[in-house]
């Protein structure tokens, strides 16, 4: 018999459930645990400083454009960090349990639309999904 965690992975791959991620928690984990996350975190500050310099040196219009591209960069990095943490959680059951208990993730049944979050027992709910 399959373990409940393997069933969770299979249901997620089959798109029967969706695992939601708290973006702030994912970003903090990614920024503090990976080298690329630390580099991209510092790059965010550099881009903000460059946007301010662009405002001062080149004018309002180019400053707005620099701010716009900094915002796009930030959204892309947030998506990447959420994806990285979601993949990491689906590989390690202990980390998944901790993230669930800390209310960093939710599980959504795509057929019924019901959302499971802590303190609901996700293992019991997953066994009922076919």
C-alpha positions as CSV (number, residue, x, y, z in Angstrom):
1,X,0.0,0.0,0.0
2,X,1.2,3.5,-0.8
3,X,2.0,5.9,1.9
4,X,-0.2,8.9,2.3
5,X,2.6,11.3,1.3
6,X,3.1,9.4,-2.0
7,X,-0.6,9.7,-2.6
8,X,-0.4,13.4,-1.9
9,X,2.3,13.7,-4.6
10,X,0.3,11.7,-7.1
11,X,-2.9,13.7,-6.5
12,X,-0.9,16.9,-6.9
13,X,0.6,15.7,-10.2
14,X,-2.8,14.7,-11.4
15,X,-4.1,18.1,-10.5
16,X,-6.8,16.7,-8.2
17,X,-5.5,18.9,-5.5
18,X,-3.6,22.2,-5.4
19,X,-1.0,23.0,-2.7
20,X,-1.1,26.7,-1.9
21,X,1.9,28.5,-0.5
22,X,2.3,31.5,1.7
23,X,4.5,33.6,-0.6
24,X,6.2,35.5,2.3
25,X,7.1,32.3,4.1
26,X,8.5,30.8,0.8
27,X,10.5,33.9,0.1
28,X,12.0,34.0,3.5
29,X,12.9,30.3,3.4
30,X,14.4,30.6,-0.1
31,X,16.4,33.8,0.6
32,X,17.9,32.3,3.8
33,X,18.6,28.7,2.7
34,X,20.0,29.0,-0.8
35,X,22.9,30.8,-2.3
36,X,21.0,31.9,-5.4
37,X,18.2,33.2,-3.1
38,X,20.7,35.3,-1.1
39,X,22.2,36.7,-4.3
40,X,18.7,37.6,-5.8
41,X,17.7,39.1,-2.5
42,X,20.7,41.5,-2.6
43,X,20.0,42.2,-6.3
44,X,16.5,43.4,-5.3
45,X,18.1,46.1,-3.1
46,X,20.6,47.1,-5.8
47,X,17.7,47.5,-8.3
48,X,15.8,49.7,-5.9
49,X,18.9,51.9,-5.4
50,X,19.4,52.1,-9.2
51,X,15.7,53.0,-9.6
52,X,16.2,55.9,-7.1
53,X,19.4,57.0,-8.9
54,X,17.5,56.9,-12.2
55,X,14.8,59.1,-10.7
56,X,17.3,61.7,-9.6
57,X,19.6,61.6,-12.7
58,X,17.4,60.9,-15.7
59,X,14.0,62.2,-14.7
60,X,10.6,61.1,-13.7
61,X,9.6,59.1,-16.8
62,X,12.7,56.9,-16.8
63,X,12.5,56.6,-13.0
64,X,8.9,55.2,-13.3
65,X,10.1,52.8,-16.0
66,X,13.0,51.6,-13.7
67,X,10.5,51.1,-10.8
68,X,8.2,49.2,-13.1
69,X,11.0,46.7,-14.1
70,X,12.0,46.4,-10.5
71,X,8.4,45.4,-9.7
72,X,8.3,42.8,-12.5
73,X,11.6,41.4,-11.2
74,X,10.2,41.1,-7.7
75,X,7.1,39.2,-8.9
76,X,9.2,36.8,-11.0
77,X,11.5,36.1,-8.1
78,X,8.5,35.4,-5.8
79,X,7.1,32.9,-8.3
80,X,10.4,31.1,-8.5
81,X,10.8,31.0,-4.8
82,X,7.3,29.6,-4.3
83,X,7.9,27.0,-6.9
84,X,11.3,25.9,-5.4
85,X,9.8,25.6,-1.9
86,X,6.7,23.7,-3.2
87,X,9.0,21.2,-4.9
88,X,11.2,20.9,-1.8
89,X,8.1,20.3,0.4
90,X,6.8,17.5,-1.9
91,X,10.1,15.7,-1.6
92,X,10.4,15.7,2.2
93,X,7.4,14.7,4.4
94,X,8.9,16.1,7.6
95,X,9.3,19.5,6.1
96,X,5.8,19.3,4.6
97,X,4.3,18.6,8.1
98,X,6.2,21.5,9.7
99,X,5.1,23.9,7.0
100,X,1.5,22.7,7.3
101,X,1.5,23.1,11.1
102,X,3.0,26.6,10.7
103,X,0.1,27.5,8.4
104,X,2.5,28.2,5.4
105,X,0.6,25.9,3.1
106,X,-3.0,24.9,2.3
107,X,-4.4,22.0,0.4
108,X,-7.3,22.6,-2.0
109,X,-9.5,19.8,-3.4
110,X,-10.0,20.8,-7.0
111,X,-13.2,18.9,-7.4
112,X,-15.1,20.1,-4.4
113,X,-13.3,23.4,-3.9
114,X,-12.8,22.6,-0.2
115,X,-9.6,24.1,1.3
116,X,-7.8,22.2,4.1
117,X,-5.5,24.1,6.5
118,X,-4.1,23.6,10.0
119,X,-5.6,22.2,12.4
120,X,-7.4,20.0,9.9
121,X,-5.6,16.6,9.6
122,X,-4.4,16.6,6.0
123,X,-3.6,12.9,6.1
124,X,-7.2,12.0,6.8
125,X,-8.5,14.4,4.1
126,X,-6.1,13.0,1.5
127,X,-7.2,9.4,2.0
128,X,-10.8,10.4,1.2
129,X,-9.9,12.0,-2.2
130,X,-10.2,9.6,-5.1
